[in-house]
């Protein structure tokens, strides 16, 4: 970290294995040297422990990935020929070192890598984007010019959305033209594409978290179903037709105690618990099915299912607590639970109605029916008309 090359060489001569030690971020000394651009130290560390070029830190990046991210041209010139396999390794998201250079705008580093790794020119990441797609999206114009003039980049390659880099460039150019014309005319147009993409971006970021929550609720519901509150009977107690006394509560081993002592609560418990279990499984299936969640309808369906899941498990909890609570405390506890369920239901109802209205509004707008527009999107003519022509020149 302090660029003390003589000390590094002396320490490596005494104990070469220190080159393989990792810090709390799972970074080796070679990671640090590559990120900082210490070429001679990086070469010394590589010679002491060549395999560390393949080592990944806590974010899944090897030393060459870091050199590409930071644009360390000298490090790339020295290490890429020495460790071609590490140079071809992909970071998270399927990003190659070329993708990382383009993403962070390092043209000189990209030139070095293109000379050594020309077979990766048309490589795609997990979204199907080539480095040209990424350059267009990031508006890296110098990199785009270099790729067109000096490489055999495939301009007709399509990403997972079916877009070519040329189509993306034309779209951005058109949006910029529309934006400039809107600004010059004194009006602003709502960016519907940007608004619609927000739920998609949110889902992409939170997909794993939603999956974990759905699996957790499914596990809870399954466990509650097989072991309901109060447990199950451990013995058989059946009515004997020849006996002189009647068995008050006949039962069999494995049956729920709650089913006999609180039959009505047990039925409601099983209904809500089953709803929570089935809807959580449905959420898992929706997330792994690859449905186009960029469509508002599918986002609305996912939201409703999660709403049912969370509400059902909350009601299941309330029923369970009431059943296992002693009689002397039931009255006060039931009152608190009723208020909590009412508030919860109100909040969920508002969210459901609000999202439903928004979905219907988008559906109508696509068909040319504008029911309501925010004040900031109304043009000057409408405002003047409301004000009776005041302010008009």
Secondary structure as UniProt FT lines:
FT   HELIX           5..14
FT   HELIX           16..20
FT   TURN            24..25
FT   HELIX           29..36
FT   HELIX           39..48
FT   HELIX           50..54
FT   TURN            58..59
FT   HELIX           63..70
FT   HELIX           73..82
FT   HELIX           84..87
FT   TURN            92..94
FT   HELIX           97..103
FT   TURN            104..105
FT   HELIX           107..116
FT   HELIX           118..120
FT   TURN            121..122
FT   TURN            126..127
FT   HELIX           131..137
FT   TURN            138..139
FT   HELIX           141..150
FT   TURN            155..156
FT   TURN            160..161
FT   HELIX           165..185
FT   HELIX           192..226
FT   TURN            229..230
FT   TURN            241..242
FT   TURN            253..254
FT   HELIX           257..261
FT   HELIX           263..289
FT   TURN            293..294
FT   HELIX           296..324
FT   HELIX           327..366
FT   TURN            367..368
FT   HELIX           375..377
FT   HELIX           380..386
FT   TURN            387..391
//
